[in-house]
Each structure stands twice: as structure tokens, then as C-alpha cells.
Amino acid sequence: MNELLQIFGISLASVFCALALKKYAPETSVLLIITAGAFIFIRVLSKLSPVTEQINSLNVSGEYTDILIKSLGICMICQFVSDTCKDCGQGSLASKVELASKTVIIITALPLFRNILNTAMDLMK
């Protein structure tokens, strides 16, 4: 809870500073927001080790957990980059980032789809 309050505080302070700077130095304002976002993103990522431990402790094939962890990582990075693009007024670019990440997730999950299809075909025999 304390960590979350710190993140809220950093976010609000960054927003207020960025709003104050926006009128006089818009480039600095954008850099401040990107830096604050990256800082928060890194802090959140550092707290994810229990999540990966829980996923790895599941009684599931290592290949499946690898796909899950990679997909979650792609989603988190995409969200950060897309939101940053939107903050900079580049909604179109944000949409392209989201499309690219969805494509990469599908490619990452292809072995899983192949295994599911093979299992279904084996059950039909």
C-alpha cells in the first residue's frame, strides 16, 4: 500500500510540474512525463517477481509458462509505450504500437495454438 501511495505521489507531482512547464517549455514537459512514466514502470516491474514465481509454480509445461510470461511482458511494455504516445498527442502512433504488440503476441502464442490443435486432433482419432 505504501508503494502504491508513493507511485500516486510521483504521478501527481509529475503531472502538476508538467502542466506548469507545458506553457513555457513543452518539450521539457513531455520529457518529464516520459521520465516519470519510465520510473514508475521500472518500479512496478521490480515488484513482479512474486507473480512470475507463482506462474512458474503452476503444474504446467515450461513452454506454456514461458508463453504466458512473454505475453504479459509484451502487454505491459505495449501499454506503457502506447500511453506515452497518447500523452504526446500521437494517438495514431499509439494505435500502431498496439497493433504491433497484438501481432507479436499472436506469433508468440503460435506454439500454444499448435499444441491445442494437435491435442484436439488426437482426441478425434
N, CA and C atoms as a LAMMPS dump frame, in Angstrom:
ITEM: TIMESTEP
0
ITEM: NUMBER OF ATOMS
375
ITEM: BOX BOUNDS ff ff ff
-5.0000000000000000e+02 5.0000000000000000e+02
-5.0000000000000000e+02 5.0000000000000000e+02
-5.0000000000000000e+02 5.0000000000000000e+02
ITEM: ATOMS id mol type element x y z
1 1 1 N 0.826 -1.197 0
2 1 2 C 0 0 0
3 1 3 C 0.869 1.259 0
4 2 1 N 1.947 1.247 0.791
5 2 2 C 2.85 2.387 0.86
6 2 3 C 3.486 2.649 -0.501
7 3 1 N 3.866 1.559 -1.181
8 3 2 C 4.461 1.669 -2.52
9 3 3 C 3.476 2.329 -3.493
10 4 1 N 2.222 1.935 -3.396
11 4 2 C 1.197 2.495 -4.273
12 4 3 C 0.999 3.987 -4.001
13 5 1 N 1 4.364 -2.756
14 5 2 C 0.873 5.79 -2.412
15 5 3 C 2.06 6.598 -2.932
16 6 1 N 3.256 6.01 -2.881
17 6 2 C 4.423 6.691 -3.438
18 6 3 C 4.278 6.886 -4.943
19 7 1 N 3.791 5.863 -5.624
20 7 2 C 3.581 5.969 -7.073
21 7 3 C 2.54 7.033 -7.377
22 8 1 N 1.462 7.072 -6.604
23 8 2 C 0.446 8.119 -6.79
24 8 3 C 1.06 9.504 -6.6
25 9 1 N 1.868 9.647 -5.55
26 9 2 C 2.509 10.932 -5.275
27 9 3 C 3.437 11.365 -6.401
28 10 1 N 4.256 10.434 -6.885
29 10 2 C 5.159 10.743 -8.002
30 10 3 C 4.347 11.14 -9.233
31 11 1 N 3.278 10.422 -9.483
32 11 2 C 2.434 10.712 -10.652
33 11 3 C 1.826 12.107 -10.566
34 12 1 N 1.233 12.412 -9.432
35 12 2 C 0.59 13.721 -9.283
36 12 3 C 1.603 14.858 -9.334
37 13 1 N 2.738 14.685 -8.68
38 13 2 C 3.772 15.727 -8.711
39 13 3 C 4.269 15.938 -10.137
40 14 1 N 4.447 14.844 -10.869
41 14 2 C 4.905 14.947 -12.258
42 14 3 C 3.881 15.65 -13.133
43 15 1 N 2.622 15.334 -12.932
44 15 2 C 1.565 15.964 -13.723
45 15 3 C 1.508 17.463 -13.447
46 16 1 N 1.555 17.838 -12.185
47 16 2 C 1.497 19.263 -11.853
48 16 3 C 2.704 20.017 -12.414
49 17 1 N 3.887 19.422 -12.293
50 17 2 C 5.097 20.054 -12.848
51 17 3 C 5.003 20.142 -14.376
52 18 1 N 4.539 19.087 -15
53 18 2 C 4.423 19.076 -16.459
54 18 3 C 3.419 20.114 -16.936
55 19 1 N 2.318 20.249 -16.219
56 19 2 C 1.325 21.264 -16.59
57 19 3 C 1.894 22.673 -16.454
58 20 1 N 2.678 22.877 -15.416
59 20 2 C 3.297 24.192 -15.222
60 20 3 C 4.33 24.48 -16.31
61 21 1 N 5.071 23.458 -16.725
62 21 2 C 6.108 23.628 -17.745
63 21 3 C 5.565 23.694 -19.166
64 22 1 N 4.386 23.128 -19.374
65 22 2 C 3.851 22.971 -20.729
66 22 3 C 3.746 24.292 -21.489
67 23 1 N 3.384 25.339 -20.801
68 23 2 C 3.191 26.637 -21.448
69 23 3 C 4.516 27.243 -21.9
70 24 1 N 5.582 27.029 -21.121
71 24 2 C 6.848 27.686 -21.393
72 24 3 C 7.875 26.771 -22.072
73 25 1 N 7.816 25.496 -21.765
74 25 2 C 8.783 24.549 -22.336
75 25 3 C 8.082 23.212 -22.595
76 26 1 N 7.299 23.13 -23.669
77 26 2 C 6.531 21.905 -23.918
78 26 3 C 7.4 20.653 -24.083
79 27 1 N 8.599 20.81 -24.658
80 27 2 C 9.478 19.649 -24.834
81 27 3 C 9.926 19.094 -23.48
82 28 1 N 10.241 19.985 -22.574
83 28 2 C 10.653 19.566 -21.232
84 28 3 C 9.494 18.913 -20.503
85 29 1 N 8.314 19.413 -20.719
86 29 2 C 7.122 18.851 -20.102
87 29 3 C 6.924 17.401 -20.548
88 30 1 N 7.079 17.161 -21.841
89 30 2 C 6.929 15.805 -22.37
90 30 3 C 8.017 14.891 -21.814
91 31 1 N 9.242 15.387 -21.763
92 31 2 C 10.336 14.585 -21.219
93 31 3 C 10.11 14.24 -19.744
94 32 1 N 9.564 15.176 -19.002
95 32 2 C 9.265 14.935 -17.593
96 32 3 C 8.234 13.815 -17.447
97 33 1 N 7.195 13.862 -18.251
98 33 2 C 6.143 12.839 -18.193
99 33 3 C 6.701 11.471 -18.595
100 34 1 N 7.516 11.439 -19.645
101 34 2 C 8.099 10.17 -20.088
102 34 3 C 9.03 9.61 -19.014
103 35 1 N 9.834 10.466 -18.409
104 35 2 C 10.755 10.026 -17.359
105 35 3 C 9.994 9.501 -16.143
106 36 1 N 8.968 10.221 -15.731
107 36 2 C 8.161 9.768 -14.586
108 36 3 C 7.485 8.444 -14.911
109 37 1 N 6.967 8.324 -16.119
110 37 2 C 6.332 7.068 -16.526
111 37 3 C 7.313 5.911 -16.526
112 38 1 N 8.517 6.148 -17.035
113 38 2 C 9.541 5.091 -17.058
114 38 3 C 9.937 4.699 -15.635
115 39 1 N 10.076 5.682 -14.77
116 39 2 C 10.426 5.411 -13.371
117 39 3 C 9.359 4.544 -12.708
118 40 1 N 8.108 4.894 -12.903
119 40 2 C 7.007 4.121 -12.312
120 40 3 C 6.962 2.719 -12.914
121 41 1 N 7.147 2.637 -14.225
122 41 2 C 7.132 1.352 -14.921
123 41 3 C 8.214 0.423 -14.366
124 42 1 N 9.403 0.95 -14.157
125 42 2 C 10.505 0.148 -13.626
126 42 3 C 10.211 -0.289 -12.186
127 43 1 N 9.625 0.597 -11.402
128 43 2 C 9.267 0.228 -10.015
129 43 3 C 8.232 -0.883 -9.997
130 44 1 N 7.267 -0.813 -10.902
131 44 2 C 6.243 -1.857 -10.965
132 44 3 C 6.869 -3.174 -11.414
133 45 1 N 7.727 -3.117 -12.416
134 45 2 C 8.374 -4.341 -12.902
135 45 3 C 9.203 -5.006 -11.808
136 46 1 N 9.818 -4.202 -10.958
137 46 2 C 10.647 -4.773 -9.898
138 46 3 C 9.81 -5.538 -8.867
139 47 1 N 8.531 -5.278 -8.83
140 47 2 C 7.644 -5.948 -7.873
141 47 3 C 6.992 -7.204 -8.451
142 48 1 N 7.308 -7.555 -9.696
143 48 2 C 6.624 -8.667 -10.351
144 48 3 C 7.238 -10.037 -10.109
145 49 1 N 8.338 -10.119 -9.391
146 49 2 C 8.953 -11.426 -9.189
147 49 3 C 8.033 -12.422 -8.478
148 50 1 N 7.209 -12.011 -7.508
149 50 2 C 6.274 -12.987 -6.922
150 50 3 C 5.264 -13.526 -7.941
151 51 1 N 4.892 -12.687 -8.899
152 51 2 C 3.941 -13.134 -9.92
153 51 3 C 4.579 -14.209 -10.784
154 52 1 N 5.816 -13.961 -11.224
155 52 2 C 6.486 -14.961 -12.058
156 52 3 C 6.755 -16.241 -11.269
157 53 1 N 7.032 -16.116 -9.983
158 53 2 C 7.229 -17.31 -9.152
159 53 3 C 5.939 -18.125 -9.065
160 54 1 N 4.81 -17.443 -8.907
161 54 2 C 3.52 -18.136 -8.841
162 54 3 C 3.214 -18.838 -10.162
163 55 1 N 3.479 -18.153 -11.268
164 55 2 C 3.228 -18.752 -12.586
165 55 3 C 4.122 -19.972 -12.777
166 56 1 N 5.395 -19.836 -12.402
167 56 2 C 6.326 -20.958 -12.549
168 56 3 C 5.99 -22.121 -11.623
169 57 1 N 5.325 -21.846 -10.502
170 57 2 C 4.986 -22.92 -9.559
171 57 3 C 3.76 -23.721 -10.013
172 58 1 N 3.039 -23.211 -11
173 58 2 C 1.896 -23.957 -11.52
174 58 3 C 2.396 -25.262 -12.134
175 59 1 N 1.606 -26.27 -12.055
176 59 2 C 1.996 -27.577 -12.59
177 59 3 C 1.664 -27.624 -14.081
178 60 1 N 2.332 -26.759 -14.847
179 60 2 C 2.077 -26.634 -16.281
180 60 3 C 3.422 -26.709 -16.995
181 61 1 N 3.384 -27.133 -18.232
182 61 2 C 4.605 -27.228 -19.034
183 61 3 C 5.358 -25.903 -19.047
184 62 1 N 6.677 -25.972 -18.999
185 62 2 C 7.514 -24.771 -19.015
186 62 3 C 7.293 -23.929 -20.249
187 63 1 N 6.987 -24.588 -21.366
188 63 2 C 6.732 -23.854 -22.612
189 63 3 C 5.509 -22.951 -22.469
190 64 1 N 4.475 -23.46 -21.806
191 64 2 C 3.257 -22.663 -21.63
192 64 3 C 3.49 -21.472 -20.717
193 65 1 N 4.233 -21.681 -19.625
194 65 2 C 4.503 -20.56 -18.72
195 65 3 C 5.401 -19.523 -19.39
196 66 1 N 6.337 -19.983 -20.227
197 66 2 C 7.176 -19.034 -20.978
198 66 3 C 6.321 -18.152 -21.882
199 67 1 N 5.369 -18.783 -22.573
200 67 2 C 4.482 -18.031 -23.462
201 67 3 C 3.664 -17.028 -22.659
202 68 1 N 3.149 -17.445 -21.507
203 68 2 C 2.352 -16.563 -20.658
204 68 3 C 3.172 -15.375 -20.17
205 69 1 N 4.37 -15.638 -19.679
206 69 2 C 5.212 -14.555 -19.159
207 69 3 C 5.63 -13.601 -20.27
208 70 1 N 6.006 -14.145 -21.426
209 70 2 C 6.376 -13.29 -22.558
210 70 3 C 5.195 -12.423 -22.992
211 71 1 N 4.011 -13.029 -23.064
212 71 2 C 2.821 -12.275 -23.476
213 71 3 C 2.482 -11.169 -22.489
214 72 1 N 2.588 -11.465 -21.201
215 72 2 C 2.337 -10.441 -20.185
216 72 3 C 3.35 -9.304 -20.292
217 73 1 N 4.609 -9.647 -20.53
218 73 2 C 5.644 -8.628 -20.702
219 73 3 C 5.375 -7.75 -21.912
220 74 1 N 4.988 -8.379 -23.006
221 74 2 C 4.662 -7.616 -24.218
222 74 3 C 3.497 -6.678 -23.949
223 75 1 N 2.478 -7.171 -23.26
224 75 2 C 1.309 -6.331 -22.937
225 75 3 C 1.697 -5.129 -22.09
226 76 1 N 2.534 -5.356 -21.081
227 76 2 C 2.912 -4.258 -20.188
228 76 3 C 3.751 -3.2 -20.916
229 77 1 N 4.702 -3.662 -21.704
230 77 2 C 5.542 -2.719 -22.446
231 77 3 C 4.706 -1.957 -23.465
232 78 1 N 3.822 -2.665 -24.145
233 78 2 C 2.95 -2.018 -25.128
234 78 3 C 2.083 -0.958 -24.47
235 79 1 N 1.508 -1.276 -23.332
236 79 2 C 0.656 -0.308 -22.634
237 79 3 C 1.439 0.945 -22.285
238 80 1 N 2.652 0.763 -21.782
239 80 2 C 3.495 1.905 -21.423
240 80 3 C 3.81 2.76 -22.649
241 81 1 N 4.257 2.129 -23.727
242 81 2 C 4.624 2.874 -24.937
243 81 3 C 3.399 3.534 -25.56
244 82 1 N 2.298 2.813 -25.62
245 82 2 C 1.071 3.366 -26.203
246 82 3 C 0.572 4.57 -25.409
247 83 1 N 0.557 4.454 -24.097
248 83 2 C 0.118 5.576 -23.265
249 83 3 C 1.05 6.774 -23.396
250 84 1 N 2.345 6.493 -23.524
251 84 2 C 3.303 7.583 -23.714
252 84 3 C 3.049 8.295 -25.037
253 85 1 N 2.777 7.522 -26.08
254 85 2 C 2.449 8.128 -27.38
255 85 3 C 1.189 8.983 -27.278
256 86 1 N 0.191 8.492 -26.574
257 86 2 C -1.056 9.248 -26.405
258 86 3 C -0.8 10.527 -25.612
259 87 1 N 0.055 10.444 -24.576
260 87 2 C 0.386 11.636 -23.786
261 87 3 C 1.053 12.701 -24.648
262 88 1 N 1.783 12.26 -25.645
263 88 2 C 2.483 13.198 -26.541
264 88 3 C 1.604 13.643 -27.697
265 89 1 N 0.34 13.256 -27.675
266 89 2 C -0.588 13.673 -28.717
267 89 3 C -0.482 12.853 -29.99
268 90 1 N 0.092 11.67 -29.901
269 90 2 C 0.285 10.816 -31.075
270 90 3 C -0.609 9.576 -30.975
271 91 1 N -1.92 9.8 -31.038
272 91 2 C -2.886 8.709 -30.921
273 91 3 C -2.765 7.696 -32.04
274 92 1 N -2.466 8.165 -33.233
275 92 2 C -2.319 7.264 -34.375
276 92 3 C -1.131 6.33 -34.179
277 93 1 N -0.028 6.874 -33.711
278 93 2 C 1.148 6.058 -33.447
279 93 3 C 0.868 5.055 -32.323
280 94 1 N 0.117 5.483 -31.324
281 94 2 C -0.251 4.583 -30.227
282 94 3 C -1.043 3.391 -30.755
283 95 1 N -1.937 3.641 -31.689
284 95 2 C -2.721 2.557 -32.294
285 95 3 C -1.826 1.577 -33.037
286 96 1 N -0.811 2.088 -33.716
287 96 2 C 0.119 1.217 -34.455
288 96 3 C 0.94 0.368 -33.494
289 97 1 N 1.331 0.956 -32.365
290 97 2 C 2.074 0.203 -31.348
291 97 3 C 1.201 -0.928 -30.812
292 98 1 N -0.065 -0.641 -30.554
293 98 2 C -0.979 -1.662 -30.054
294 98 3 C -1.178 -2.769 -31.069
295 99 1 N -1.308 -2.414 -32.341
296 99 2 C -1.458 -3.409 -33.396
297 99 3 C -0.213 -4.286 -33.491
298 100 1 N 0.952 -3.669 -33.431
299 100 2 C 2.203 -4.426 -33.494
300 100 3 C 2.315 -5.394 -32.323
301 101 1 N 1.938 -4.946 -31.129
302 101 2 C 2.053 -5.825 -29.966
303 101 3 C 1.08 -6.995 -30.053
304 102 1 N -0.118 -6.76 -30.563
305 102 2 C -1.08 -7.858 -30.731
306 102 3 C -0.538 -8.89 -31.713
307 103 1 N 0.089 -8.404 -32.77
308 103 2 C 0.68 -9.309 -33.749
309 103 3 C 1.793 -10.138 -33.127
310 104 1 N 2.657 -9.496 -32.342
311 104 2 C 3.76 -10.211 -31.695
312 104 3 C 3.231 -11.221 -30.686
313 105 1 N 2.162 -10.883 -29.972
314 105 2 C 1.582 -11.831 -29.013
315 105 3 C 1.029 -13.052 -29.737
316 106 1 N 0.367 -12.835 -30.874
317 106 2 C -0.159 -13.969 -31.646
318 106 3 C 0.991 -14.854 -32.119
319 107 1 N 2.063 -14.24 -32.609
320 107 2 C 3.226 -15.008 -33.065
321 107 3 C 3.85 -15.77 -31.891
322 108 1 N 3.93 -15.128 -30.743
323 108 2 C 4.492 -15.775 -29.552
324 108 3 C 3.655 -16.969 -29.124
325 109 1 N 2.342 -16.873 -29.28
326 109 2 C 1.431 -17.924 -28.832
327 109 3 C 1.194 -19.017 -29.872
328 110 1 N 1.765 -18.901 -31.054
329 110 2 C 1.542 -19.914 -32.094
330 110 3 C 1.879 -21.334 -31.635
331 111 1 N 2.978 -21.56 -30.916
332 111 2 C 3.226 -22.934 -30.445
333 111 3 C 2.111 -23.461 -29.537
334 112 1 N 1.532 -22.594 -28.743
335 112 2 C 0.417 -22.988 -27.885
336 112 3 C -0.791 -23.384 -28.731
337 113 1 N -1.106 -22.572 -29.744
338 113 2 C -2.226 -22.901 -30.64
339 113 3 C -1.98 -24.233 -31.355
340 114 1 N -0.734 -24.451 -31.779
341 114 2 C -0.383 -25.692 -32.467
342 114 3 C -0.585 -26.884 -31.535
343 115 1 N -0.164 -26.764 -30.276
344 115 2 C -0.339 -27.86 -29.313
345 115 3 C -1.811 -28.135 -29.025
346 116 1 N -2.597 -27.098 -28.916
347 116 2 C -4.034 -27.271 -28.677
348 116 3 C -4.683 -27.977 -29.862
349 117 1 N -4.316 -27.553 -31.069
350 117 2 C -4.863 -28.179 -32.274
351 117 3 C -4.443 -29.645 -32.367
352 118 1 N -3.18 -29.949 -32.07
353 118 2 C -2.716 -31.34 -32.095
354 118 3 C -3.453 -32.185 -31.062
355 119 1 N -3.681 -31.638 -29.884
356 119 2 C -4.415 -32.366 -28.843
357 119 3 C -5.846 -32.636 -29.284
358 120 1 N -6.477 -31.639 -29.891
359 120 2 C -7.853 -31.814 -30.387
360 120 3 C -7.898 -32.876 -31.493
361 121 1 N -6.908 -32.865 -32.373
362 121 2 C -6.862 -33.851 -33.45
363 121 3 C -6.644 -35.261 -32.883
364 122 1 N -5.797 -35.368 -31.849
365 122 2 C -5.562 -36.675 -31.221
366 122 3 C -6.819 -37.196 -30.541
367 123 1 N -7.62 -36.306 -29.969
368 123 2 C -8.861 -36.728 -29.311
369 123 3 C -9.893 -37.19 -30.329
370 124 1 N -9.81 -36.678 -31.526
371 124 2 C -10.788 -37.043 -32.566
372 124 3 C -10.467 -38.406 -33.175
373 125 1 N -9.268 -38.907 -32.965
374 125 2 C -8.89 -40.211 -33.553
375 125 3 C -9.48 -41.351 -32.808
